[in-house]
Amino acid sequence: MSRTRLPDYLDHMQQAAEDACSFVEGMEKDAFFKDKRTQQAVIMSVIIIGEAATKVMDSYAEFSLAHPQVPWRSMRGMRNRIAHGYFDINLDVVWDTVRFALPDLLKQLSVIRLDADHDSGTVAGRLGQFGDLALRHQADVGGDLAQAAGQHRHIQSEPHPFVALRVPRRPGRTQAQPGGDARRHRRRLLAHHGQRADRAAQLQLQRARRAVAQPPGASTLTTSAPISPS
């Protein structure tokens, strides 16, 4: 179940502020200006604080407006200046922020944190109520769907009214097989060629019989008139 992130954002702000203050604990300003590592650590903590403050302003505007003593806009503005103008960071401003502004912020966060816990509990309770309503609604919808599915299966089990109107097939009549017309055409062609072959064979047999019936030396050609001796 989803929950409010407001306490988490405030915790991020508090942890980053405590880290930044611990980084410069017992350190003088001149030492801070010479210590590059400490500068980077403090600047990163300030960015985290500004990012979390932006989340609170965007996602929980009513909460930020209800606590105007917290410099929400200043924290967001400093984060934007550092992120977009990193090479122009004013270390004097960073030092004053970590030495004076962040200790005051920690005091303010410890107070508004209780309000955030109260608000998140109220929101969680409302979310729980909404969740129960959603579960009941889901159960009702599921019951309706199950009932509709049962009715659909009952309808499918009954014969369709158009099934009874089909004309019964006459007895002794077989259904035409695929390719039956092609096979019948082929058989007709074979029978036709067979008849032609039989006629050709009969003609050849008749010619052979006539040839055998003629006497030897006889010719079917007519001869010309005999030539008289000169």
Backbone torsions as a table, in degrees:
resi	resn	phi	psi	omega
1	MET	NA	136.0	-179.6
2	SER	-71.1	152.0	-179.8
3	ARG	-139.2	168.3	-179.9
4	THR	-72.3	143.1	179.2
5	ARG	-97.9	2.4	-176.7
6	LEU	-57.1	-48.6	177.7
7	PRO	-59.7	-34.2	179.3
8	ASP	-65.4	-43.1	179.3
9	TYR	-62.8	-42.2	178.3
10	LEU	-65.8	-36.8	176.5
11	ASP	-64.4	-39.7	177.0
12	HIS	-61.8	-42.3	178.6
13	MET	-63.0	-44.5	-178.8
14	GLN	-65.6	-43.2	-179.5
15	GLN	-65.0	-42.4	179.5
16	ALA	-65.9	-38.6	178.6
17	ALA	-66.3	-42.5	177.6
18	GLU	-63.2	-40.1	178.8
19	ASP	-62.9	-45.6	-178.4
20	ALA	-62.4	-42.0	179.1
21	CYS	-65.5	-36.4	179.3
22	SER	-70.2	-28.2	-179.5
23	PHE	-65.7	-34.0	-176.0
24	VAL	-105.7	11.1	-179.2
25	GLU	-64.1	126.4	-178.9
26	GLY	75.0	11.2	-177.5
27	MET	-106.3	140.0	175.1
28	GLU	-88.1	166.8	-176.6
29	LYS	-63.5	-41.4	-179.9
30	ASP	-63.4	-40.4	178.8
31	ALA	-65.5	-36.6	178.1
32	PHE	-64.4	-40.9	-179.6
33	PHE	-65.8	-24.3	-179.5
34	LYS	-93.4	-14.8	-175.1
35	ASP	-96.6	97.8	-178.7
36	LYS	-64.9	-37.8	-177.9
37	ARG	-65.1	-44.3	179.0
38	THR	-64.9	-38.2	177.8
39	GLN	-59.1	-46.6	-179.0
40	GLN	-63.2	-40.0	-179.0
41	ALA	-66.3	-43.2	179.9
42	VAL	-66.6	-43.0	-179.7
43	ILE	-61.5	-41.1	178.1
44	MET	-63.3	-39.0	178.0
45	SER	-65.0	-39.0	178.5
46	VAL	-65.0	-37.9	177.6
47	ILE	-63.8	-41.9	179.0
48	ILE	-62.7	-41.8	179.1
49	ILE	-62.2	-45.6	179.3
50	GLY	-64.7	-36.6	178.9
51	GLU	-66.3	-44.2	178.8
52	ALA	-66.1	-38.1	177.2
53	ALA	-63.3	-37.9	176.8
54	THR	-63.0	-40.8	178.0
55	LYS	-61.7	-40.9	179.9
56	VAL	-65.6	-43.4	-179.0
57	MET	-65.8	-37.5	-177.5
58	ASP	-78.8	-42.8	-173.7
59	SER	-94.1	-24.6	-177.5
60	TYR	-134.4	62.6	-176.3
61	ALA	-61.8	-37.2	-179.3
62	GLU	-63.3	-38.1	179.8
63	PHE	-67.4	-43.7	179.8
64	SER	-65.5	-36.2	177.6
65	LEU	-71.0	-27.7	179.0
66	ALA	-76.2	-11.2	179.5
67	HIS	-130.2	70.6	-177.8
68	PRO	-70.8	-13.5	178.9
69	GLN	-68.4	-18.8	178.0
70	VAL	-85.1	128.4	-177.2
71	PRO	-77.6	68.6	-177.1
72	TRP	-59.9	-48.6	-176.9
73	ARG	-67.0	-36.3	179.3
74	SER	-66.1	-39.9	179.4
75	MET	-66.5	-42.1	177.8
76	ARG	-66.4	-40.5	179.4
77	GLY	-64.5	-39.5	178.9
78	MET	-67.2	-37.4	177.3
79	ARG	-62.5	-42.5	-179.8
80	ASN	-66.3	-39.6	179.8
81	ARG	-65.7	-38.2	179.1
82	ILE	-70.2	-42.7	-176.3
83	ALA	-68.5	-38.1	-174.4
84	HIS	-98.1	-12.1	178.0
85	GLY	-135.9	53.8	-172.6
86	TYR	-60.1	-36.6	-175.6
87	PHE	-80.0	-3.3	179.0
88	ASP	-116.6	28.5	-178.6
89	ILE	-70.1	132.9	177.4
90	ASN	-91.5	107.7	-177.1
91	LEU	-66.6	-25.6	176.6
92	ASP	-63.2	-42.5	178.6
93	VAL	-65.9	-39.6	179.4
94	VAL	-63.4	-42.4	-179.9
95	TRP	-64.1	-47.0	178.9
96	ASP	-62.0	-35.5	179.5
97	THR	-64.8	-47.9	-174.7
98	VAL	-74.6	-26.5	-177.5
99	ARG	-88.8	-28.8	-173.9
100	PHE	-122.4	-44.0	-174.1
101	ALA	-75.7	-40.8	-175.8
102	LEU	-69.6	-38.8	174.8
103	PRO	-59.1	-38.7	176.5
104	ASP	-66.3	-37.7	179.3
105	LEU	-62.7	-38.5	179.5
106	LEU	-63.2	-37.0	177.2
107	LYS	-65.9	-40.9	-179.7
108	GLN	-67.9	-39.4	-179.2
109	LEU	-65.1	-37.3	179.9
110	SER	-63.2	-26.3	179.6
111	VAL	-83.5	-48.7	-175.1
112	ILE	-75.0	-14.4	178.9
113	ARG	-64.1	-34.6	178.0
114	LEU	-65.7	-40.3	177.3
115	ASP	-63.9	-37.5	179.1
116	ALA	-64.6	-39.6	177.8
117	ASP	-63.4	-40.3	179.2
118	HIS	-65.5	-44.6	-179.7
119	ASP	-64.9	-41.0	-179.3
120	SER	-66.8	-34.4	175.9
121	GLY	-65.5	-40.2	177.5
122	THR	-64.5	-43.8	179.1
123	VAL	-64.1	-40.2	179.4
124	ALA	-63.2	-39.6	177.3
125	GLY	-62.7	-41.3	178.0
126	ARG	-65.4	-40.0	177.5
127	LEU	-63.3	-37.1	177.4
128	GLY	-64.1	-40.2	176.7
129	GLN	-63.6	-44.2	177.6
130	PHE	-62.1	-37.9	179.4
131	GLY	-64.2	-40.7	177.6
132	ASP	-63.4	-42.6	178.1
133	LEU	-62.5	-40.4	179.8
134	ALA	-64.8	-38.8	179.2
135	LEU	-66.5	-41.3	178.1
136	ARG	-64.6	-41.0	178.4
137	HIS	-64.2	-39.3	179.3
138	GLN	-64.8	-38.1	179.0
139	ALA	-66.2	-41.2	178.5
140	ASP	-63.3	-43.9	179.5
141	VAL	-64.0	-40.2	178.5
142	GLY	-63.1	-39.0	177.0
143	GLY	-64.0	-40.9	178.1
144	ASP	-63.6	-40.8	179.4
145	LEU	-65.6	-40.2	178.9
146	ALA	-64.1	-40.8	178.2
147	GLN	-63.9	-42.3	178.6
148	ALA	-64.1	-37.9	179.0
149	ALA	-65.4	-39.5	177.2
150	GLY	-63.1	-41.0	176.7
151	GLN	-63.7	-38.0	179.4
152	HIS	-65.0	-40.3	177.9
153	ARG	-66.3	-37.1	178.3
154	HIS	-65.1	-39.8	178.6
155	ILE	-66.1	-40.1	179.9
156	GLN	-66.4	-31.0	-178.5
157	SER	-71.3	-25.4	178.2
158	GLU	-80.0	145.0	179.4
159	PRO	-67.3	142.4	178.5
160	HIS	-67.9	140.0	-176.8
161	PRO	-59.6	-27.1	-179.7
162	PHE	-75.1	-17.6	179.7
163	VAL	-65.5	-37.3	-178.4
164	ALA	-70.8	-16.0	-177.7
165	LEU	-90.5	-0.7	-179.9
166	ARG	-69.2	137.2	180.0
167	VAL	-76.0	126.5	-179.4
168	PRO	-68.7	147.9	-179.8
169	ARG	-74.4	137.8	179.1
170	ARG	-66.3	140.9	-177.0
171	PRO	-66.2	144.9	178.2
172	GLY	83.6	-3.1	-179.5
173	ARG	-102.0	121.4	-179.0
174	THR	-96.6	152.4	178.8
175	GLN	-76.4	137.2	180.0
176	ALA	-62.1	132.3	179.2
177	GLN	-83.7	149.8	177.1
178	PRO	-60.0	133.0	178.3
179	GLY	85.2	7.2	-178.7
180	GLY	-65.2	-39.5	179.4
181	ASP	-62.8	-41.2	-179.8
182	ALA	-63.6	-39.9	-179.8
183	ARG	-68.4	-39.5	177.9
184	ARG	-63.8	-39.3	177.7
185	HIS	-63.8	-38.1	179.2
186	ARG	-65.9	-41.5	179.2
187	ARG	-63.5	-37.7	178.2
188	ARG	-64.8	-40.1	178.1
189	LEU	-63.5	-43.3	179.6
190	LEU	-63.2	-40.8	178.5
191	ALA	-63.9	-40.1	179.4
192	HIS	-63.5	-46.8	178.9
193	HIS	-64.5	-34.4	178.2
194	GLY	-65.6	-39.9	177.0
195	GLN	-63.8	-42.0	177.7
196	ARG	-62.0	-41.0	179.3
197	ALA	-64.5	-38.9	178.7
198	ASP	-64.1	-42.6	179.0
199	ARG	-63.5	-41.0	178.3
200	ALA	-62.6	-40.6	179.3
201	ALA	-65.7	-38.6	178.5
202	GLN	-65.0	-40.4	177.5
203	LEU	-62.1	-44.0	178.7
204	GLN	-62.6	-39.7	179.4
205	LEU	-65.7	-38.6	178.1
206	GLN	-64.7	-42.7	178.1
207	ARG	-61.5	-39.8	-179.7
208	ALA	-66.1	-39.2	179.3
209	ARG	-66.1	-42.0	178.7
210	ARG	-63.5	-37.3	179.4
211	ALA	-65.2	-38.7	-179.7
212	VAL	-70.7	-35.1	-177.1
213	ALA	-70.8	-21.4	-178.9
214	GLN	-75.4	142.9	178.4
215	PRO	-69.2	162.3	180.0
216	PRO	-65.8	141.6	178.4
217	GLY	81.1	-10.7	178.8
218	ALA	-73.9	147.8	179.9
219	SER	-128.3	143.8	178.5
220	THR	-77.3	-8.8	179.8
221	LEU	-91.4	145.9	176.9
222	THR	-78.8	137.6	179.6
223	THR	-92.8	157.0	-179.3
224	SER	-81.4	167.1	-179.8
225	ALA	-64.5	144.1	-178.7
226	PRO	-64.9	148.9	-179.0
227	ILE	-89.6	127.0	178.9
228	SER	-76.1	147.7	179.4
229	PRO	-70.2	147.0	-178.8
230	SER	-79.2	NA	NA
